[in-house]
Amino acid sequence: QLQLVESGGGLVQAGESLRLSCAASGFSLEHYAIGWFRQAPGKEREGVSCISSFGGSITYADSVKGRFTISRDNAKNTVTLQMNSLKPEDTAIYYCAASRWRLCQTPVSWGQGTQVTVSP
C-alpha cells in the first residue's frame, strides 16, 4: 500500500519560512513524480509544485515561483518543499501526492495533509 506522510507545517508570520517533508512508506518514491498541492478554506485544491521521478522536470505554480523550492532524495525516500517569504495567502492544508505521470496528473496516493498558517 502506498502511504505518504507530510510533516513540517505550522504557524508562522509573513516573510518567514517553513520546510515541508513528504515521506513514503511501503514503496519507493523513485518510481513516481511527487506533487505538492494545497487547499485553502472555501477554495478548490490547487497544484503548488511537481518534481518528476528523478528530478529532471520541476514545475511551480505562478503564485509560488521564486519563493518555493521542491527537491527530492530518493535514497531517503523523501520529497521536500522549502517555502520562503511566506504570505498570508499561502495559508492552506498542504498535501503531497504520488503520480505515475511526469507532471503529477491523476495522483495514485495522497498524504493526510499538514496545516500551514501564515499570519500577517
C-alpha positions as CSV (number, residue, x, y, z in Angstrom):
1,Q,0.0,0.0,0.0
2,L,1.3,3.4,-1.0
3,Q,1.5,5.7,2.1
4,L,2.7,9.2,2.2
5,V,3.1,11.3,5.3
6,E,3.6,15.1,5.4
7,S,5.3,17.0,8.2
8,G,6.7,20.4,8.9
9,G,3.6,22.5,8.8
10,G,2.9,25.2,11.4
11,L,2.1,28.8,12.3
12,V,4.5,31.5,11.1
13,Q,4.4,35.2,10.4
14,A,4.5,36.7,6.9
15,G,8.0,36.7,5.5
16,E,9.2,33.6,7.4
17,S,10.0,30.2,6.1
18,L,8.8,26.6,6.5
19,R,10.1,23.3,5.2
20,L,7.6,20.6,4.4
21,S,8.6,17.0,4.1
22,C,6.8,14.1,2.4
23,A,7.9,10.6,3.4
24,A,6.9,7.4,1.7
25,S,6.4,4.0,3.3
26,G,5.6,0.8,1.6
27,F,7.0,1.8,-1.8
28,S,9.9,3.5,-3.4
29,L,9.3,7.1,-4.3
30,E,11.8,7.0,-7.2
31,H,9.2,5.4,-9.5
32,Y,6.8,8.4,-9.0
33,A,6.6,12.0,-9.7
34,I,5.7,13.8,-6.5
35,G,3.5,16.8,-6.3
36,W,2.6,19.3,-3.6
37,F,-1.0,20.6,-3.6
38,R,-2.8,22.9,-1.2
39,Q,-6.4,23.7,-0.3
40,A,-7.4,26.8,1.5
41,P,-10.8,27.1,3.3
42,G,-13.6,27.7,0.8
43,K,-11.3,27.2,-2.2
44,E,-10.5,24.4,-4.6
45,R,-7.4,22.3,-4.3
46,E,-4.6,23.7,-6.4
47,G,-1.2,22.4,-7.5
48,V,1.8,24.0,-6.0
49,S,4.8,22.2,-7.4
50,C,5.7,18.9,-9.0
51,I,9.0,17.1,-9.4
52,S,9.5,14.2,-11.7
53,S,10.8,10.8,-10.6
54,F,14.5,11.7,-10.9
55,G,14.1,15.4,-10.6
56,G,14.7,16.2,-14.2
57,S,11.4,18.1,-14.5
58,I,10.2,20.6,-11.9
59,T,7.2,22.9,-12.2
60,Y,5.7,25.6,-9.9
61,A,2.5,27.5,-9.7
62,D,3.0,31.1,-10.7
63,S,2.0,32.2,-7.2
64,V,4.9,30.5,-5.6
65,K,7.7,30.8,-8.2
66,G,10.8,32.3,-6.7
67,R,9.7,31.6,-3.2
68,F,9.2,27.8,-3.0
69,T,11.7,25.1,-3.9
70,I,10.9,21.4,-4.3
71,S,13.6,18.7,-4.1
72,R,13.8,15.0,-3.6
73,D,16.1,12.5,-2.1
74,N,15.2,9.1,-3.5
75,A,17.8,7.4,-1.2
76,K,15.9,8.7,1.8
77,N,12.5,8.3,0.1
78,T,11.5,11.8,0.8
79,V,10.5,15.0,-1.0
80,T,10.9,18.4,0.5
81,L,9.2,21.7,-0.2
82,Q,11.1,24.7,1.1
83,M,8.8,27.7,1.4
84,N,10.4,31.1,1.9
85,S,8.9,34.6,2.1
86,L,5.6,33.2,3.1
87,K,2.4,35.2,2.6
88,P,-1.0,35.0,4.4
89,E,-2.4,33.8,1.1
90,D,-0.2,30.7,1.4
91,T,-2.3,29.6,4.3
92,A,-3.8,26.2,3.5
93,I,-3.6,22.5,4.1
94,Y,-0.7,21.1,2.1
95,Y,-0.8,17.6,0.6
96,C,1.8,15.6,-1.2
97,A,0.8,13.1,-3.8
98,A,2.4,10.4,-5.9
99,S,1.7,10.2,-9.6
100,R,2.9,7.9,-12.4
101,W,2.9,11.0,-14.7
102,R,5.7,13.4,-15.1
103,L,3.6,16.5,-14.4
104,C,1.8,14.9,-11.4
105,Q,-1.5,14.3,-13.1
106,T,-4.0,11.9,-11.6
107,P,-2.2,11.0,-8.4
108,V,-2.5,7.4,-7.1
109,S,-1.8,8.2,-3.5
110,W,-2.2,11.2,-1.2
111,G,-0.9,12.1,2.2
112,Q,-3.2,13.2,5.0
113,G,-2.1,16.8,4.8
114,T,-0.3,19.3,7.0
115,Q,-1.6,22.7,8.0
116,V,0.3,25.8,7.1
117,T,-0.9,29.1,8.6
118,V,0.7,32.4,7.8
119,S,-0.3,35.4,9.9
120,P,0.0,39.0,8.6
